[in-house]
Amino acid sequence: MDILTLTAFFMWYTIIVAAVLTGSTIFLLFASNFMYRKHNKWFPMPRESFNLVLYSSLVMLEIVFVVFCVAPFLALLIVG
């Protein structure tokens, strides 16, 4: 595989994962009450704990996004 193919792959990979992350963030912002009601049936917990879990999950997803999508793409852009 050459560097141009890898760069194109990571570019589209970054775009797709960014779209999924943005969509899930928007969904969590506007449908958090709906999600809380649904998840509270399975795992009863206070609202504050649920918000903490959602926020922590989003932060972890953003860190994984930067480490595994953005950083390799930028490295390939610099090298290429």
PyMOL commands that set and color helices and strands:
alter all, ss='L'
color gray80, all
select helices_A, chain A and resi 3-30+32-42+47-79
alter helices_A, ss='H'
color red, helices_A
deselect
rebuild
show_as cartoon
